[in-house]
């Protein structure tokens, strides 16, 4: 095989690998029911519980132990919100990850465990997020979850006007940074937090990990 052709094949394969988390949900989607996903934040979980009361979607909360979520009041509201569904939708808590990128990897590990146990992989993951957290949380979660066939949709915990204004400025550095960190994680198993060890140590300590 000639070198230019070989280089083209390698480049195409690399681009296909990078794009897989976006392509698989479109062409080979998972077939499980949708889940609500919350990455920390009391008001985000409150919004998820309110939505669960209407839709019956299960909730996955990925949180720092130090935030002590869900609170007793939130657990009570969730039980009340889910009691008129049969079976009642759960609130699953994963205490893992100290920033957006590492919490996205926790989402991927949760999906991997469901796959290992033969449980349904959600076709859609409804990520409840703030405008300042969108879209980087959505892109990080999509890169983490897309390889399992799940599409991540961000639901704003804010008024529509503010949300639309943030979306118009979606290509900011934090979004690219976390997307790159997740691609690095796919390739190496590390999000690159070691590149800023002091900052990572502070975040771990603040998170209670």
C-alpha positions in Angstrom: 0.0 0.0 0.0 1.4 3.4 -1.0 2.2 5.8 1.9 -0.3 8.5 0.9 -3.1 5.9 0.8 -2.0 4.4 4.1 -1.9 7.8 5.7 -5.4 8.5 4.3 -6.7 5.3 5.7 -5.2 6.0 9.1 -6.5 9.5 9.2 -10.0 8.3 8.2 -10.0 5.7 10.9 -8.8 8.2 13.5 -11.6 10.7 12.5 -14.2 7.9 12.6 -13.0 6.9 16.1 -13.2 10.5 17.3 -16.7 10.9 15.8 -18.1 7.5 17.1 -19.8 9.0 20.2 -21.8 11.3 17.9 -22.4 8.7 15.1 -23.5 5.7 17.1 -26.5 7.2 18.7 -27.7 8.4 15.3 -27.2 5.2 13.4 -27.0 2.5 16.0 -28.9 3.8 19.0 -29.6 2.0 22.2 -33.2 1.0 22.8 -33.7 1.6 26.6 -36.0 4.1 28.2 -34.8 7.6 28.8 -33.1 8.6 32.1 -32.7 12.0 33.8 -29.0 12.8 34.6 -27.9 15.3 37.2 -24.2 16.3 37.8 -24.4 17.7 41.3 -26.4 20.9 42.2 -29.4 21.0 44.6 -31.6 23.0 42.2 -30.7 20.7 39.4 -31.9 17.7 41.4 -35.0 19.6 42.4 -35.7 20.2 38.8 -35.2 16.5 38.0 -37.6 15.4 40.7 -40.2 17.9 39.4 -39.8 16.4 35.9 -39.9 12.9 37.2 -43.2 13.7 38.8 -44.5 14.4 35.2 -42.7 11.8 33.1 -41.8 9.0 35.4 -38.2 9.0 34.1 -35.6 7.4 36.4 -32.9 9.8 37.8 -29.2 9.2 37.9 -27.4 11.6 40.3 -23.6 11.8 39.9 -22.4 13.8 42.9 -19.6 14.6 45.3 -19.9 13.0 48.7 -19.4 16.4 50.3 -22.6 17.8 48.8 -24.6 15.2 50.8 -27.1 14.8 48.0 -29.8 13.8 47.9 -30.9 15.6 51.1 -33.6 14.1 53.3 -36.1 16.6 51.9 -35.2 15.7 48.3 -35.5 11.9 49.1 -39.0 12.5 50.5 -40.0 14.6 47.5 -38.7 12.0 45.1 -40.7 9.2 46.9 -43.8 11.3 46.7 -43.2 12.2 43.1 -42.7 8.6 42.0 -45.4 6.9 44.1 -48.2 7.2 41.4 -46.0 5.3 38.9 -45.9 1.5 38.8 -43.2 0.5 39.4 -41.9 3.7 41.0 -39.0 5.2 39.1 -35.7 5.1 41.1 -33.2 7.8 42.1 -29.8 6.2 41.6 -26.8 7.9 43.3 -23.2 7.6 42.1 -20.7 9.3 44.3 -17.8 9.7 41.9 -16.0 12.4 39.9 -14.7 15.8 41.2 -15.3 17.9 38.1 -17.4 17.9 34.9 -15.0 15.6 33.0 -14.5 13.0 35.7 -18.3 13.0 36.4 -18.8 12.3 32.7 -16.5 9.3 33.0 -18.6 8.1 35.9 -21.6 8.2 33.6 -19.7 6.0 31.1 -18.8 3.6 33.8 -22.4 3.4 35.0 -23.5 2.6 31.4 -20.7 0.0 31.1 -21.9 -1.7 34.3 -25.5 -1.8 33.0 -24.2 -3.4 29.8 -22.2 -5.9 31.8 -25.3 -6.9 33.7 -27.5 -7.1 30.6 -29.6 -4.1 31.6 -31.1 -1.8 29.0 -29.0 1.1 27.9 -31.0 4.4 27.7 -31.5 5.7 24.2 -31.6 9.2 25.6 -30.0 10.8 28.6 -31.7 14.1 29.7 -29.0 16.1 31.3 -30.4 18.8 33.6 -27.9 21.7 33.6 -27.5 25.4 34.2 -26.9 27.8 31.3 -23.3 28.4 32.6 -22.7 24.7 32.6 -24.2 24.1 29.1 -22.9 23.1 26.6 -19.6 21.8 28.0 -21.4 19.3 30.3 -23.5 18.1 27.4 -20.5 17.5 25.1 -18.5 15.8 27.9 -21.4 13.5 28.7 -22.1 12.8 25.0 -18.5 11.8 24.3 -18.6 9.6 27.4 -22.0 8.0 26.7 -22.2 8.0 22.9 -20.2 4.8 22.4 -23.0 3.0 24.2 -25.6 4.3 21.8 -27.0 7.0 24.1 -27.9 10.5 23.0 -27.4 13.3 25.6 -29.9 16.1 25.5 -29.4 19.1 27.8 -32.4 20.5 29.6 -31.9 24.0 31.0 -32.6 24.8 34.6 -33.1 28.5 33.7 -35.4 30.7 31.7 -35.5 30.1 27.9 -34.0 33.5 26.9 -30.9 33.0 29.0 -30.5 29.4 27.7 -30.7 30.6 24.1 -28.1 33.3 24.7 -25.7 30.8 26.1 -26.2 28.3 23.3 -25.3 31.0 20.7 -21.9 31.2 22.4 -21.4 27.4 22.7 -17.9 27.1 21.2 -16.1 28.4 24.2 -12.8 27.1 25.7 -14.3 25.2 28.6 -16.4 23.2 26.1 -13.5 22.4 23.9 -11.3 21.6 27.0 -13.7 19.1 28.5 -14.4 17.5 25.1 -10.7 17.1 24.6 -10.3 15.6 28.1 -13.0 13.1 27.3 -11.4 12.1 24.0 -8.1 11.7 25.9 -9.9 9.5 28.5 -11.3 7.3 25.7 -7.8 6.8 24.3 -5.8 6.5 27.6 -8.2 6.0 30.5 -7.1 9.4 32.0 -8.9 12.7 31.7 -5.5 14.5 32.0 -6.2 15.9 35.5 -2.6 15.1 36.3 -1.6 18.0 34.1 -2.8 20.4 36.9 -2.1 18.3 40.0 -2.6 21.1 42.5 -6.0 22.1 41.1 -7.1 18.4 40.9 -6.0 17.8 44.5 -8.0 20.9 45.6 -11.1 19.7 43.7 -10.8 16.2 45.1 -10.6 17.5 48.6 -13.5 19.9 48.2 -15.5 17.0 46.7 -14.7 14.6 49.6 -13.0 12.1 47.4 
